[in-house]
Amino acid sequence: MPTILFMLLIAFLITIVFEWGMDYTGMSSGKSDVIGSINGREISFKEFNDLVKEYSENQRARTGVDLDENALKQARDQVWQSIITRDLVAQEMEKMGVTVTDQEIVDWVRSDNPPDDLRQNFVDSTGEFRRDLYDQFLANPNEFIQDPQGVDQSFGTKWLANYEQYLRERRAQEKLRSLLSASVFISEGEVLQKFNDQQINYEFSYAFFDPNRLVPDSLVTLSDEEVRAYYNEHLEQQKTDATRKVKFVHLREVASEADSHDVRTLLDDLAARARAGENFLDLVYTYDENPDSGTYFNHGELTPEIEGPVFTAAKNEIVGPLSGPDGYHLMKVLDSRKTAREFVHASHILFTVDPGADSLAVIATARDVARQLREGADFVAMASSHSKDPGSAQRGGDLGWFEKTRMVKPFADAAFAARPGQVVGPIRTQFGWHIIKVHGKESREIKVADILIPIKPSAQTESEIYDRAVDFAYNAREGDFTREAQSVGFEAREADLREKATTIPGLGVQEAAVKWAFDNGVGEVSDPFTVSSGYAVFVIVETKEAGIRPFDEVKETLRPAATRAAKIKRTVSIASELRKQIPEGDSLSRISVMNTSIAIQKAGPLTLAANIPGIGRDPRVVGSVAPLAVGEISPAIEGIRGAYLIQLLSKSDFDSTQYRDQQETIRNQLLQERRGKLYNEWIAKLKEAADIEDNRSVFFR
C-alpha cells in the first residue's frame, strides 16, 4: 500500500509539472475559458458571465426579485443571442467602414437635442429641460451636484464610465441602419394607397358563389395529369426544409430525499432557536427568500396541510415545520382578530340522477345514508363509497373552509344555518342532492410570520443527475438507445426537428441541440444538453435533406385541393355567365332572381383596411372594390373561398386637406415598417451564414 500511494503521488507531481507548468496538452492554454466563438472571434467565459450578471442585476432592480434557476437559464440564452447579434453587426460594420469619431460624440452631447436618456435626467418637475444644470454637468461630471430644487438627484451616482462607448455604439448602429435602408423608397402611390385604405369608406353589395353548393364533387373528376398540373402550379408549397428525427431522454432536476431532509433539518433547528427565545422576525429576514413582517390570512387562503395547525395555534406559538406544495414552512402566529366575514368548514356527499335513472330511488338512497350518518355512521367512509363528486370524495367529502358566496345558494343557506357537528340534508341544488356535515364556523383572521424554504435540488443532487446523464450517453453509444433508456427507467421520446426552427417539442427552445442534430448523422448520440429543469441526451434516428416532395408521394394528398381549385374555376364561369345577363345600370340583386340559391349581402360603410363581414381579408376581393365606379358591377372575381360579383353602392369623398396633413406621417410609418423588416431580414441572413460555436453546455449544467 505505501508503494502504491507513493506511485500515485509521483504521478500527481508529474501532472503538475507537465500539465499545469509546461501545458504540453494545451488543456491550460486558455481554451478551457472559451465559451463559444462567432466567425472565429472567441467569447470568454468571463465576458459572457459578466453580461449575464449585468442582465440579472438589471432584472432584480426592475422587479425586486432575484432570478430563479429557470429564469437564469433563459437569461443566458437571451444574452448569448444578443452577443451573436452584436458581434455579427460589429463585424459587418468593420467591413463596411462604419466608424464614429470623438468629435461626433462631442457634437451630439453638446447639441440642442442631446440623447434622450441623458437629457431626461435634467428635466424638472414641470417637465422643463434644465440646460443650465446640463451644461454644469458636462463641464465637470465627476464633481457635479444636483440642484435640490429640481432634477433627478440620483443621476450623479448613475453616471457610468462607459456611457461614451454606449453612445458610440448607438450612433454606429444608426449609421448602419441608414446605410442598409438607403435603398428603401416609398412612392407617392404607396402613400396615397395607404391613406385611401385607412380613410375612404366604401359601401357595396356582393354575391358569393359557393363551389360546394353550385358544383357537386360528382361533376369534377380529375385525371392524374390534371393533378400534376396543379402540383406544378404550386411547387412552392411542396418545398421541404431539412429535417431530423431524434429520440431523447429528459433527466429532470428534482430534489432528492436528502435535499428534503436537509431543509427539514434546517427548519427543525430554526424552530428550536425560535422556541428558545431568538427573535422570529430576525430569522425570517435571514432565511426566507421573500421576507415580510407578517400577513393576515382568512380561512381558505392557506393550504389544508398548513391551515389546520396554524388556525388552532395560540398567539405567539411557533408552528411547524410544515410541509406544503411550495416547500417547508416554519410559522409564528403574531395576532388574531374578528372580521365581518364568516367561514364554514364542511363536508358533503353528492347524489346525482343520471339520464334515464330512477330519481326516486336515488333520493331514497340519499335519505337512508343521511339517517345512518345521524345515527353515527362514519362520514368519510360513506362519502368515499357514495359521493359522485370525484374531487371531494377522495378526501372523504371534505370541502375545506369557504365563504357563503362561494357555494350555490341552497347549499350555502343550509351549511351556514347548521351547527358544528350537525348533519343536514338531502339538500337539492342544480348539481344533485347533497348531505352536508358542518365541522366548524369562524369569523377570524390570523397574522402569521412565515419562513418558507423551497425544496430545491442541491449542488450534489444536480451533479449526480448530470453524472447519470453522462453515464447514459456513454452506455447508449455502446448499445441500443431505447433499450438502454428502458433498462435505467428513462422514457425515450421522439421529436421531429426542422433546420430553421429552434424549438423541440417537450423541451422548448433548444438552439444548440437542434444545431447538433443537423451537424451529425444517423446513430450519433449527443453529450448531455442543458435544458429546462434538467438535461437531455439525443440520438439521431433519421435524416432528410431539403428539397421538393415528389409528385407520386403527394399525389393523393393534393387531389382534394386540386379538386377544390377546379370547382372554384367552374364557379367563376357560372358567375361570369350570370354577370353577362345583367344589363348595364341594373342592380346586382337581379342575380337572386336568376338563381334563387345565391343571396345578395351588403357590406359597409367600411375602409378596405377593415375585415369585410362574410369575406374577411381576401386580397383579390378587397383589391377589386376600389377601382369600381359607384353603381358599377365587377367582373367575376376568383376568391379564396369561391367566386364573387360586387356592386359598389357608395364611396366617401377624397379629403385632400386631410391627405396633406397625414402624408408625411404615413410615409414615415411605411418607411419605419420597411426599414425594420429589412434590418431584421439582414440580421437573420447574417446568423444563417455565420460560423457559430456554442460551448455553454460545458460551463452550465
Secondary structure as UniProt FT lines:
FT   HELIX           2..15
FT   HELIX           16..22
FT   TURN            27..28
FT   HELIX           31..33
FT   STRAND          34..38
FT   TURN            39..40
FT   STRAND          41..44
FT   HELIX           45..63
FT   HELIX           69..96
FT   HELIX           102..109
FT   HELIX           116..119
FT   HELIX           120..122
FT   TURN            125..126
FT   HELIX           131..139
FT   HELIX           141..143
FT   TURN            148..149
FT   TURN            153..154
FT   HELIX           155..158
FT   TURN            161..162
FT   HELIX           163..180
FT   HELIX           181..183
FT   HELIX           188..199
FT   STRAND          202..209
FT   HELIX           211..214
FT   HELIX           217..219
FT   HELIX           224..233
FT   HELIX           235..238
FT   STRAND          239..240
FT   STRAND          243..252
FT   HELIX           257..275
FT   TURN            276..277
FT   HELIX           280..287
FT   STRAND          295..297
FT   TURN            299..300
FT   HELIX           304..311
FT   TURN            315..316
FT   STRAND          318..324
FT   TURN            325..326
FT   STRAND          327..351
FT   TURN            355..356
FT   HELIX           359..374
FT   TURN            375..376
FT   HELIX           379..386
FT   HELIX           390..393
FT   TURN            394..397
FT   STRAND          398..403
FT   HELIX           404..406
FT   HELIX           409..417
FT   TURN            420..421
FT   STRAND          423..429
FT   TURN            430..431
FT   STRAND          432..453
FT   HELIX           459..478
FT   HELIX           481..487
FT   TURN            488..489
FT   STRAND          493..498
FT   TURN            499..500
FT   STRAND          503..504
FT   TURN            505..507
FT   STRAND          508..509
FT   HELIX           511..519
FT   TURN            522..523
FT   STRAND          529..531
FT   TURN            532..533
FT   STRAND          534..544
FT   STRAND          547..548
FT   HELIX           551..580
FT   TURN            584..585
FT   TURN            588..589
FT   HELIX           590..594
FT   TURN            596..597
FT   STRAND          600..606
FT   TURN            608..609
FT   TURN            613..615
FT   HELIX           619..625
FT   TURN            626..627
FT   TURN            630..631
FT   STRAND          637..638
FT   STRAND          643..651
FT   HELIX           656..689
FT   STRAND          692..694
FT   HELIX           696..699
//
